[in-house]
Amino acid sequence: MDVEREWWKEATVYQIYPRSFRDSDGDGVGDIPGITEKADYLDELGVDVVWLNPVYESPNADNGYDISDYRSIMDEFGTMDDWERLLAALHDRDIRLIMDLVVNHTSDEHEWFRKSRESKDSDYRDYYIWREGEDGGPPNNWEGAFGGSAWTYDERTGEYYLHLFDEKQPDLNWDNPEVRQRVYDMMEWWLEKGIDGFRMDVIDLVSKAEGLPDGDPDSGWVGNEHFMGGPHVHDYIREMYEEVLQGRDVMTVGEMPGATVDEAKQYLGPDGDGLNMIFHFEHVTLDYGEDGSRWTMGEWSLPEFKRVFTKWQTELEGEGWNSAYLGNHDWPRMVSRFGDDGVYRIESAKMLATMLFTLRGTTYVYQGDEIGMTNYPFESVEEVRDVSARNFVERKRSEGYDFDDVKDVVRHRSRDNARTPMQWSDEQYAGFTDGEPWIPVNPDHETVNVDEAMANEESIWHYYRNLIDLRHENDVLVYGEYDLLLEEDPDVYAYLRTLDDERALVVLNFTESTPTFTLPMDVTYDEAELMVGNYAVAGHDPRSFELRPYEARVYRLT
């Protein structure tokens, strides 16, 4: 089987949320020098790429995703010199750096928006999406992702501006070619500074339907059918590729909340729009309620979970590349959501990692997952920092509920679960800061921390380190074809990876029960060797065996 080798296909990407990674100056906020201090840690873990969440100048209405200057560093995080030292420290260790590209919207404090709102005749007016109201209200019924109308009235000019997120995050008007060129110039500027690519925030939202029609009021995000994968999105992303990215040895991944597999094919590769891979949302919204909202609880089943992953594994094969992830800064901790953060925290964290490192696609590790960090046990709204969660709590309060009534869903859903400080040690603030942290530290840091994990050869951290090595050393885990086994099994996720005469069998128990795995009779082999597992295994025969709670095994079949 011919494979198109690329460094970004074989890479392990480690995502850093700077505000919560490491604070070097004691102000309670993580910063760039703090990340540089931990460059050896990243090197020892074995990661190939760091994805850095936004560090640009920002008033922090949405923790850096509201950018007021794309070419400056936020004061809380340090200086451009600090950033350049970080880039050099990573490159010295053969670790690449990709930056967050947030260009669906800016901050309302960005110079472009300040000038845009000065008057209807401003040269910058058309940089954003302004409309007159309808019948004394907003121009349409679109909702913002964080709740409420997607429109805010501006008294100075008597019109509304569109913001698909917070009101301090006005959407750029990508139909304006001047806006697109300003974005491309900014991307060129960062690439010239030596970065290795971009993660593109909600990039499939940049094109809005002509006329901005009302959306279906019963959908989870009202209006999304008119701004997810809009009419010109492929034109604009292809233009970005041709203007900026083509011919450069860089990595690109587009966050695309609304993308289906068929749509992904259009975004990917030189025959599509030129992106390397995307983040789709199908698996991370499986447990949403019937209304498709983050703030309602639904159930997910393993067969359904397998169908989503299998669809993306098989239908993209030969036409695009996958991203393997179970969590990031926008989702709850993966072990709390898809595993067991109680009795079987260690076993289930290792099992989930085994899955991520044996799927076809680039592997993404979010900071703290390598030690099995868990969701935070919120007890009051005062502990919540996430603007989306706070808005939800306020809406429920206006309906007569108090925090105790919504505590469970906040604990399950808040983005803060992933944003509590990185747990380096068992010290008061987990070795994250010497000051008062900007967000509370998870109380389990006394037992769940890097110091403990690195000192224990059986820890989750060492298991991740082994998986990274295993994937580097076995092309079958990167490039092999994927074949699902036991599709309807409610407990076990099993699949084969095949590359020429190499085969790997992956068996994952997603439960605390002890199901028996039986290999289908049509899968034959002469010898089997255990490549990795999260329990000690006596024999090397994978034909039939009882799985222990959250057990994972990967066999080489010959």
VOLO-807883 format. One record per residue (C-alpha): x, y, z; residue in three letters. Coordinates in Angstrom, 1 decimal. Last residue first. Layout:
# VOLO-807883
PT,X,Y,Z,ALA
...
***
This chain:
# VOLO-807883
PT,1.5,-12.0,11.8,THR
PT,-0.8,-10.1,14.2,LEU
PT,0.6,-7.4,16.5,ARG
PT,-1.7,-7.0,19.5,TYR
PT,-3.1,-3.9,21.2,VAL
PT,-4.8,-4.3,24.5,ARG
PT,-7.0,-2.0,26.5,ALA
PT,-8.9,-2.8,29.7,GLU
PT,-11.5,-0.4,31.1,TYR
PT,-12.6,-3.0,33.7,PRO
PT,-10.9,-6.4,32.9,ARG
PT,-11.4,-8.1,29.6,LEU
PT,-12.0,-11.8,29.4,GLU
PT,-10.2,-13.5,26.5,PHE
PT,-10.7,-15.1,23.1,SER
PT,-8.6,-15.3,20.0,ARG
PT,-6.1,-12.8,21.4,PRO
PT,-3.4,-15.3,22.3,ASP
PT,-0.3,-13.7,23.7,HIS
PT,-0.4,-15.0,27.3,GLY
PT,0.1,-13.5,30.8,ALA
PT,-1.2,-9.9,30.4,VAL
PT,-0.4,-7.1,32.8,ALA
PT,-3.0,-4.4,32.5,TYR
PT,-3.0,-1.1,30.4,ASN
PT,-1.8,-2.9,27.2,GLY
PT,0.8,-2.5,24.6,VAL
PT,2.3,-4.4,21.7,MET
PT,1.1,-7.9,22.7,LEU
PT,2.4,-10.3,20.1,GLU
PT,0.3,-12.7,18.0,ALA
PT,1.4,-15.5,15.7,GLU
PT,-0.1,-17.4,12.8,ASP
PT,-3.1,-15.2,12.1,TYR
PT,-6.7,-15.4,11.0,THR
PT,-9.6,-12.9,11.2,VAL
PT,-12.5,-14.7,9.6,ASP
PT,-13.4,-16.4,12.9,MET
PT,-14.2,-13.2,14.6,PRO
PT,-12.1,-12.5,17.6,LEU
PT,-13.9,-13.2,20.9,THR
PT,-13.8,-10.6,23.6,PHE
PT,-15.4,-11.6,26.9,THR
PT,-17.0,-8.8,28.9,PRO
PT,-15.7,-7.9,32.4,THR
PT,-17.7,-4.9,33.7,SER
PT,-16.3,-1.4,34.4,GLU
PT,-17.1,-0.4,30.8,THR
PT,-15.4,0.9,27.6,PHE
PT,-13.4,-2.2,27.1,ASN
PT,-10.9,-1.6,24.2,LEU
PT,-9.4,-4.2,21.8,VAL
PT,-7.0,-3.0,19.1,VAL
PT,-5.6,-5.6,16.6,LEU
PT,-2.6,-4.5,14.6,ALA
PT,-1.7,-5.8,11.2,ARG
PT,1.4,-5.6,9.0,GLU
PT,1.5,-7.4,5.7,ASP
PT,0.6,-4.3,3.7,ASP
PT,-0.7,-1.8,6.3,LEU
PT,-3.6,-3.1,8.3,THR
PT,-5.3,-1.7,11.4,ARG
PT,-7.9,-3.9,12.9,LEU
PT,-10.7,-2.8,15.2,TYR
PT,-12.3,-3.4,18.6,ALA
PT,-14.6,-1.3,20.8,TYR
PT,-16.1,-3.5,23.5,VAL
PT,-19.1,-2.9,25.8,ASP
PT,-22.3,-2.6,23.7,PRO
PT,-21.1,-4.9,20.9,ASP
PT,-23.0,-3.8,17.9,GLU
PT,-20.0,-3.4,15.5,GLU
PT,-18.1,-6.4,16.6,LEU
PT,-15.0,-5.5,14.5,LEU
PT,-14.3,-2.3,12.7,LEU
PT,-11.7,-2.2,9.9,ASP
PT,-9.2,0.6,9.6,TYR
PT,-6.5,0.8,6.9,GLU
PT,-2.9,1.4,8.2,GLY
PT,-1.2,4.8,7.9,TYR
PT,-0.5,5.8,11.5,VAL
PT,-0.8,2.7,13.5,LEU
PT,0.6,0.6,10.7,VAL
PT,3.6,2.9,10.5,ASP
PT,4.8,1.5,13.8,ASN
PT,7.8,3.2,15.5,GLU
PT,6.4,6.7,16.0,HIS
PT,3.1,5.3,17.1,ARG
PT,4.8,3.1,19.7,LEU
PT,6.9,6.0,21.0,ASP
PT,3.9,8.2,21.6,ILE
PT,2.1,5.2,23.2,LEU
PT,5.1,4.6,25.6,ASN
PT,5.1,8.3,26.7,ARG
PT,1.3,8.1,27.2,TYR
PT,1.7,5.1,29.4,TYR
PT,4.5,6.9,31.3,HIS
PT,2.1,9.7,32.0,TRP
PT,-0.8,7.4,33.0,ILE
PT,1.4,5.9,35.7,SER
PT,2.9,2.5,36.0,GLU
PT,6.5,3.8,36.1,GLU
PT,5.6,6.1,39.0,ASN
PT,7.9,9.1,39.6,ALA
PT,6.6,10.9,36.5,MET
PT,3.0,10.6,37.7,ALA
PT,3.6,11.8,41.2,GLU
PT,5.4,14.9,40.0,ASP
PT,2.9,15.5,37.2,VAL
PT,-0.1,15.6,39.5,ASN
PT,-3.3,13.7,40.5,VAL
PT,-2.9,12.8,44.2,THR
PT,-2.9,16.2,45.8,GLU
PT,-4.3,17.7,42.6,HIS
PT,-7.7,16.2,43.4,ASP
PT,-8.8,19.5,44.8,PRO
PT,-9.0,20.9,41.2,ASN
PT,-7.4,24.4,41.3,VAL
PT,-9.7,27.3,41.2,PRO
PT,-9.6,29.9,38.4,ILE
PT,-7.4,33.0,38.2,TRP
PT,-4.9,31.3,40.6,PRO
PT,-4.0,33.2,43.8,GLU
PT,-0.2,33.5,43.9,GLY
PT,2.8,31.1,43.8,ASP
PT,1.4,29.5,40.6,THR
PT,0.9,26.2,38.8,PHE
PT,2.7,24.0,41.4,GLY
PT,-0.6,22.5,42.3,ALA
PT,-1.9,25.6,44.0,TYR
PT,-1.3,24.4,47.5,GLN
PT,1.4,21.9,46.6,GLU
PT,0.7,18.4,45.3,ASP
PT,2.6,19.0,42.1,SER
PT,2.3,19.9,38.5,TRP
PT,-1.5,20.0,38.2,GLN
PT,-2.3,22.2,35.2,MET
PT,-4.7,24.9,36.3,PRO
PT,-8.4,24.5,35.7,THR
PT,-9.3,25.1,32.1,ARG
PT,-10.6,21.8,31.0,ALA
PT,-13.5,21.7,33.5,ASN
PT,-13.9,25.4,32.9,ASP
PT,-15.6,24.6,29.6,ARG
PT,-18.6,23.8,31.6,SER
PT,-20.6,20.7,30.6,ARG
PT,-20.7,18.0,33.2,HIS
PT,-20.2,20.1,36.3,ARG
PT,-22.5,22.7,34.9,VAL
PT,-25.1,20.0,34.2,VAL
PT,-24.9,18.8,37.7,ASP
PT,-25.0,22.3,39.3,LYS
PT,-28.2,23.3,37.5,VAL
PT,-30.7,23.1,40.4,ASP
PT,-28.0,23.8,43.0,ASP
PT,-27.3,27.1,41.2,PHE
PT,-30.8,28.5,41.8,ASP
PT,-33.8,28.2,39.5,TYR
PT,-36.5,30.9,39.0,GLY
PT,-36.5,31.4,35.3,GLU
PT,-34.2,34.4,35.6,SER
PT,-31.8,32.1,37.6,ARG
PT,-31.8,29.7,34.6,LYS
PT,-30.7,32.5,32.2,ARG
PT,-28.0,33.5,34.7,GLU
PT,-26.7,30.0,35.0,VAL
PT,-26.5,29.7,31.2,PHE
PT,-24.7,33.0,30.9,ASN
PT,-22.2,31.8,33.5,ARG
PT,-21.7,28.6,31.6,ALA
PT,-21.0,30.3,28.3,SER
PT,-18.8,33.0,29.9,VAL
PT,-16.7,30.2,31.5,ASP
PT,-15.3,31.6,34.8,ARG
PT,-17.3,29.5,37.3,VAL
PT,-16.2,29.3,40.9,GLU
PT,-18.5,32.1,42.0,GLU
PT,-21.4,30.1,40.5,VAL
PT,-21.1,27.7,43.4,SER
PT,-20.2,24.1,44.3,GLU
PT,-18.3,23.1,41.1,PHE
PT,-16.6,19.7,41.4,PRO
PT,-14.0,20.1,38.6,TYR
PT,-13.7,17.6,35.8,ASN
PT,-10.7,15.2,35.8,THR
PT,-7.0,15.3,35.1,MET
PT,-5.6,11.9,33.9,GLY
PT,-1.9,12.6,33.9,ILE
PT,-1.4,12.7,30.1,GLU
PT,-4.8,14.4,29.9,ASP
PT,-3.3,17.4,31.7,GLY
PT,-2.7,19.5,28.6,GLN
PT,-4.8,18.3,25.7,TYR
PT,-3.4,15.5,23.6,VAL
PT,-4.2,15.5,19.9,TYR
PT,-3.3,12.5,17.7,THR
PT,-3.1,13.0,13.9,THR
PT,-5.3,10.5,12.1,GLY
PT,-5.9,6.8,11.7,ARG
PT,-6.8,5.5,15.1,LEU
PT,-4.2,3.7,17.3,THR
PT,-3.0,6.7,19.4,PHE
PT,-6.5,8.0,20.3,LEU
PT,-7.8,4.5,21.3,MET
PT,-4.8,3.7,23.5,THR
PT,-5.4,7.1,25.2,ALA
PT,-8.9,6.2,26.0,LEU
PT,-7.8,2.9,27.6,MET
PT,-5.0,4.7,29.6,LYS
PT,-7.5,7.2,31.0,ALA
PT,-9.9,4.3,31.7,SER
PT,-7.3,2.4,33.7,GLU
PT,-6.1,5.4,35.7,ILE
PT,-9.6,6.7,36.5,ARG
PT,-11.0,3.3,37.3,TYR
PT,-12.3,4.0,40.9,VAL
PT,-13.5,7.5,40.1,GLY
PT,-13.0,9.5,36.9,ASP
PT,-14.5,6.7,34.8,ASP
PT,-14.2,7.0,31.0,GLY
PT,-15.9,9.0,28.2,PHE
PT,-16.9,12.2,30.0,ARG
PT,-14.8,12.2,33.2,SER
PT,-11.7,10.7,31.4,VAL
PT,-12.2,13.2,28.5,MET
PT,-12.2,16.3,30.6,ARG
PT,-15.1,18.5,29.6,PRO
PT,-15.0,20.3,26.3,TRP
PT,-13.9,23.7,24.9,ASP
PT,-10.2,23.6,26.0,HIS
PT,-9.7,20.2,24.4,ASN
PT,-11.3,16.8,24.4,GLY
PT,-11.6,13.4,22.7,LEU
PT,-9.2,13.9,19.8,TYR
PT,-8.0,12.0,16.7,ALA
PT,-7.9,14.4,13.7,SER
PT,-8.4,12.7,10.4,ASN
PT,-6.9,13.0,7.0,TRP
PT,-8.5,13.3,3.6,GLY
PT,-9.6,11.4,0.4,GLU
PT,-7.8,8.1,0.6,GLY
PT,-9.6,7.1,3.7,GLU
PT,-12.1,9.8,4.6,LEU
PT,-15.1,7.4,4.5,GLU
PT,-13.4,4.7,6.6,THR
PT,-12.1,6.5,9.6,GLN
PT,-14.8,9.2,9.7,TRP
PT,-17.6,6.6,9.5,LYS
PT,-15.9,4.4,12.0,THR
PT,-15.6,7.1,14.6,PHE
PT,-19.3,8.0,14.3,VAL
PT,-20.4,4.3,14.2,ARG
PT,-18.2,3.5,17.2,LYS
PT,-19.9,6.2,19.4,PHE
PT,-23.3,4.9,18.4,GLU
PT,-22.3,1.3,19.3,PRO
PT,-20.9,2.7,22.6,LEU
PT,-24.0,4.4,23.6,SER
PT,-24.6,8.1,24.4,TRP
PT,-27.3,9.5,26.7,GLU
PT,-28.5,13.1,26.8,GLY
PT,-28.1,16.0,29.1,MET
PT,-29.2,19.5,28.2,THR
PT,-26.9,22.5,28.4,TRP
PT,-24.8,21.9,25.3,ARG
PT,-27.9,22.0,23.2,SER
PT,-29.0,19.6,20.4,GLY
PT,-32.7,19.9,21.4,ASP
PT,-32.8,16.2,22.1,GLU
PT,-30.1,16.4,24.7,GLY
PT,-26.4,16.4,24.0,TYR
PT,-24.5,13.2,24.7,ASP
PT,-23.3,12.6,21.2,LEU
PT,-22.0,16.2,20.8,THR
PT,-18.3,15.3,21.2,VAL
PT,-18.6,12.5,18.6,HIS
PT,-20.1,14.5,15.8,GLU
PT,-18.0,17.7,16.4,PHE
PT,-15.5,17.7,13.5,HIS
PT,-12.0,19.0,13.9,PHE
PT,-10.4,19.4,10.5,ILE
PT,-7.4,18.1,8.5,MET
PT,-4.6,19.2,6.2,ASN
PT,-6.5,22.2,4.6,LEU
PT,-6.1,22.8,0.9,GLY
PT,-9.6,23.7,-0.2,ASP
PT,-10.1,20.4,-2.1,GLY
PT,-7.8,18.8,-4.6,ASP
PT,-4.8,20.1,-2.6,PRO
PT,-6.1,18.3,0.5,GLY
PT,-9.2,18.8,2.7,LEU
PT,-12.1,21.2,2.7,TYR
PT,-14.2,19.4,0.2,GLN
PT,-13.7,16.0,1.9,LYS
PT,-14.8,17.6,5.1,ALA
PT,-18.2,18.4,3.6,GLU
PT,-18.8,14.7,2.8,ASP
PT,-17.7,13.7,6.3,VAL
PT,-20.1,16.3,7.8,THR
PT,-19.0,19.7,9.1,ALA
PT,-21.1,21.8,11.4,GLY
PT,-18.7,22.6,14.2,PRO
PT,-15.7,23.0,11.9,MET
PT,-12.3,23.7,13.7,GLU
PT,-9.8,23.8,10.8,GLY
PT,-6.4,22.1,11.1,VAL
PT,-3.4,23.3,9.2,THR
PT,0.2,22.1,9.3,MET
PT,3.0,23.9,7.4,VAL
PT,5.6,23.1,4.7,ASP
PT,4.7,26.1,2.6,ARG
PT,3.9,25.7,-1.2,GLY
PT,0.3,26.8,-0.8,GLN
PT,-0.4,28.4,2.6,LEU
PT,-0.9,32.1,2.0,VAL
PT,-2.7,33.2,-1.1,GLU
PT,-3.7,29.8,-2.6,GLU
PT,-4.7,28.4,0.8,TYR
PT,-6.6,31.5,1.8,MET
PT,-8.4,31.5,-1.5,GLU
PT,-9.4,27.9,-1.0,ARG
PT,-10.7,28.8,2.4,ILE
PT,-12.7,31.7,0.9,TYR
PT,-14.2,29.9,-2.0,ASP
PT,-15.0,26.9,0.2,HIS
PT,-16.9,29.1,2.7,VAL
PT,-18.8,31.0,-0.1,HIS
PT,-22.4,29.7,0.5,PRO
PT,-22.1,29.0,4.2,GLY
PT,-20.7,25.9,5.9,GLY
PT,-22.3,26.8,9.2,MET
PT,-23.8,30.2,8.9,PHE
PT,-27.4,29.8,7.5,HIS
PT,-28.1,26.3,8.9,GLU
PT,-26.8,27.6,12.2,ASN
PT,-29.7,30.1,12.6,GLY
PT,-30.8,29.0,16.0,VAL
PT,-28.2,26.8,17.7,TRP
PT,-30.0,23.7,19.0,GLY
PT,-32.7,23.9,16.3,SER
PT,-36.3,24.6,17.1,ASP
PT,-36.4,28.2,16.0,PRO
PT,-35.2,27.2,12.5,ASP
PT,-33.2,30.2,11.3,GLY
PT,-34.3,33.6,10.0,ASP
PT,-32.7,34.8,6.7,PRO
PT,-29.4,36.6,6.6,LEU
PT,-30.0,38.0,3.1,GLY
PT,-27.2,36.0,1.6,GLU
PT,-26.2,33.1,3.8,ALA
PT,-23.2,33.8,6.0,LYS
PT,-19.6,32.7,5.2,SER
PT,-17.0,32.7,8.0,VAL
PT,-18.7,29.9,10.1,LEU
PT,-16.6,27.1,8.7,ASP
PT,-13.5,28.6,10.3,ILE
PT,-14.7,28.0,13.8,VAL
PT,-11.1,28.6,15.1,ASP
PT,-8.3,27.7,12.6,MET
PT,-5.5,25.8,14.1,ARG
PT,-2.5,27.2,12.3,PHE
PT,0.9,26.3,11.0,GLY
PT,4.6,25.9,11.7,ASP
PT,5.6,29.2,13.1,ILE
PT,8.7,31.0,11.9,GLY
PT,8.2,34.7,12.2,LYS
PT,7.5,34.7,8.5,GLU
PT,4.5,32.5,9.2,LEU
PT,3.2,35.0,11.7,TRP
PT,3.4,37.9,9.2,TRP
PT,1.9,35.8,6.4,GLU
PT,-1.1,35.1,8.5,MET
PT,-1.6,38.8,9.2,MET
PT,-1.4,39.6,5.5,ASP
PT,-4.0,36.8,4.8,TYR
PT,-6.4,38.4,7.4,VAL
PT,-6.0,41.9,5.9,ARG
PT,-6.6,40.4,2.4,GLN
PT,-9.8,38.7,3.7,ARG
PT,-11.1,42.0,5.1,VAL
PT,-10.3,43.8,1.9,GLU
PT,-12.2,41.2,-0.1,PRO
PT,-15.5,42.0,1.9,ASN
PT,-17.7,38.9,1.9,ASP
PT,-15.7,37.9,4.9,TRP
PT,-17.5,40.4,7.1,ASN
PT,-15.9,39.9,10.5,LEU
PT,-18.2,38.8,13.3,ASP
PT,-18.3,41.0,16.4,PRO
PT,-16.8,39.4,19.6,GLN
PT,-17.7,41.6,22.5,LYS
PT,-21.4,40.6,22.1,GLU
PT,-20.2,37.0,22.9,ASP
PT,-20.4,34.4,20.1,PHE
PT,-22.2,34.6,16.7,LEU
PT,-21.8,38.3,16.8,HIS
PT,-23.7,40.4,14.3,LEU
PT,-24.0,44.2,14.5,TYR
PT,-27.2,46.1,15.0,TYR
PT,-27.9,49.6,13.7,GLU
PT,-28.8,53.0,15.2,GLY
PT,-25.3,54.6,14.4,THR
PT,-24.2,55.5,18.0,ARG
PT,-26.9,53.5,19.7,GLU
PT,-25.3,50.1,18.7,ASP
PT,-27.8,47.3,19.0,TYR
PT,-26.4,43.8,19.6,THR
PT,-27.2,40.8,17.4,TRP
PT,-26.6,37.1,18.0,ALA
PT,-29.5,37.1,20.4,SER
PT,-29.3,35.3,23.7,GLY
PT,-27.0,32.3,24.6,GLY
PT,-23.3,31.6,24.4,PHE
PT,-23.4,30.4,20.8,ALA
PT,-25.3,33.5,19.8,GLY
PT,-28.8,33.1,18.5,GLU
PT,-30.2,34.0,15.1,TRP
PT,-33.7,35.4,15.1,ASN
PT,-33.3,38.1,12.5,ASN
PT,-32.5,41.9,12.1,PRO
PT,-32.9,42.4,15.9,PRO
PT,-36.0,44.1,17.3,GLY
PT,-38.3,47.1,16.7,GLY
PT,-40.1,45.5,13.8,ASP
PT,-36.8,44.5,12.1,GLU
PT,-33.5,46.1,13.0,GLY
PT,-31.1,47.7,10.6,GLU
PT,-28.0,45.7,9.7,ARG
PT,-24.3,45.7,10.3,TRP
PT,-21.9,42.8,9.5,ILE
PT,-18.3,43.8,10.0,TYR
PT,-15.4,45.1,7.8,TYR
PT,-18.1,47.0,5.8,ASP
PT,-18.1,49.9,8.2,ARG
PT,-14.3,50.2,8.0,TYR
PT,-14.2,53.1,5.6,ASP
PT,-16.7,54.8,8.0,SER
PT,-19.8,56.1,6.3,ASP
PT,-22.2,54.4,8.7,LYS
PT,-20.4,56.1,11.5,SER
PT,-17.9,55.4,14.3,GLU
PT,-18.8,51.8,14.6,ARG
PT,-16.4,50.6,12.0,SER
PT,-13.5,52.6,13.4,LYS
PT,-13.8,50.8,16.8,ARG
PT,-14.3,47.6,14.9,PHE
PT,-11.1,47.8,12.9,TRP
PT,-9.1,49.0,15.8,GLU
PT,-10.0,45.9,17.8,HIS
PT,-11.9,46.7,21.0,GLU
PT,-15.1,44.9,19.8,ASP
PT,-12.8,41.9,19.8,SER
PT,-12.4,40.0,16.5,THR
PT,-14.6,37.5,14.7,HIS
PT,-14.5,34.6,12.2,ASN
PT,-10.7,35.2,12.2,VAL
PT,-9.3,33.4,15.2,VAL
PT,-6.1,31.6,14.0,LEU
PT,-4.6,29.7,16.9,ASP
PT,-0.9,29.1,16.5,MET
PT,1.1,26.0,15.5,ILE
PT,4.5,25.3,17.0,LEU
PT,6.9,22.6,16.0,ARG
PT,9.0,20.6,18.5,ILE
PT,12.5,19.6,17.4,ASP
PT,13.9,20.5,20.8,ARG
PT,15.7,23.6,19.6,ASP
PT,12.4,24.4,17.8,HIS
PT,10.5,24.4,21.1,LEU
PT,13.1,26.7,22.8,ALA
PT,13.2,29.0,19.8,ALA
PT,9.4,29.4,19.7,LEU
PT,9.4,30.1,23.4,LEU
PT,12.1,32.7,23.1,ARG
PT,10.2,34.4,20.4,GLU
PT,7.1,34.5,22.6,TRP
PT,9.0,36.1,25.4,ASP
PT,10.4,38.6,23.0,ASP
PT,6.8,39.3,21.8,MET
PT,6.0,40.1,25.4,THR
PT,4.4,38.4,28.4,GLY
PT,1.1,36.5,29.0,PHE
PT,-0.7,39.1,31.1,GLU
PT,0.4,41.8,28.6,ASP
PT,-1.3,40.0,25.7,MET
PT,1.0,39.6,22.8,ILE
PT,0.7,41.9,19.8,SER
PT,0.2,41.2,16.0,ARG
PT,-3.4,40.1,16.0,TYR
PT,-4.5,43.1,18.1,ASP
PT,-7.9,43.3,19.8,SER
PT,-8.6,39.5,19.8,ILE
PT,-11.7,38.1,21.4,ASP
PT,-10.7,34.4,21.6,TYR
PT,-8.3,35.4,24.4,GLY
PT,-10.3,34.2,27.3,ASN
PT,-13.8,35.0,26.0,ASP
PT,-14.3,38.6,27.3,ALA
PT,-10.5,38.6,27.6,ASN
PT,-9.7,42.2,26.7,PRO
PT,-7.3,40.8,24.1,SER
PT,-3.7,41.2,22.8,GLU
PT,-2.7,37.8,21.3,TYR
PT,-1.8,34.7,23.3,VAL
PT,-4.5,32.5,21.7,PRO
PT,-4.3,28.7,22.3,ASN
PT,-0.9,27.2,21.5,LEU
PT,-0.8,24.0,19.5,TRP
PT,2.5,22.4,20.4,VAL
PT,3.9,19.8,17.9,VAL
PT,6.1,16.7,18.1,ASP
PT,5.4,15.4,21.6,VAL
PT,7.9,13.1,23.4,GLY
PT,6.9,13.4,27.0,LEU
PT,10.5,14.3,27.7,GLU
PT,10.4,17.1,25.1,ASP
PT,7.2,18.5,26.6,LEU
PT,8.8,18.5,30.1,TYR
PT,12.0,20.1,28.7,ASP
PT,9.9,22.9,27.3,ALA
PT,8.3,23.5,30.7,LYS
PT,10.1,26.7,31.6,GLU
PT,9.2,28.0,28.1,THR
PT,5.5,27.5,29.0,ILE
PT,5.9,29.6,32.2,GLY
PT,7.7,32.3,30.1,PRO
PT,4.5,32.4,28.0,ILE
PT,2.1,33.0,30.8,ASP
PT,-0.3,31.3,33.2,GLY
PT,-2.3,33.7,35.4,VAL
PT,-2.1,33.7,39.2,GLY
PT,0.1,36.8,39.4,ASP
PT,3.0,34.7,40.6,GLY
PT,5.5,35.5,37.9,ASP
PT,6.1,32.2,36.1,SER
PT,2.5,30.9,35.9,ASP
PT,2.2,27.5,34.2,ARG
PT,-0.5,25.9,32.0,PHE
PT,-3.8,27.6,32.9,SER
PT,-3.7,30.9,31.0,ARG
PT,-1.6,29.4,28.3,PRO
PT,-4.1,26.6,27.2,TYR
PT,-1.5,24.3,25.6,ILE
PT,-2.4,21.6,23.2,GLN
PT,0.1,18.8,22.6,TYR
PT,0.1,17.4,19.0,VAL
PT,1.5,13.9,18.4,THR
PT,2.8,13.8,14.8,ALA
PT,2.8,11.1,12.2,GLU
PT,0.2,12.8,10.0,LYS
PT,1.9,16.2,10.5,TRP
PT,5.2,14.9,9.3,TRP
PT,3.7,13.8,6.0,GLU
PT,4.0,10.4,4.3,ARG
PT,1.7,9.7,1.4,GLU
PT,1.3,5.9,1.7,VAL
PT,1.5,3.3,-1.0,ASP
PT,0.0,0.0,0.0,MET
***
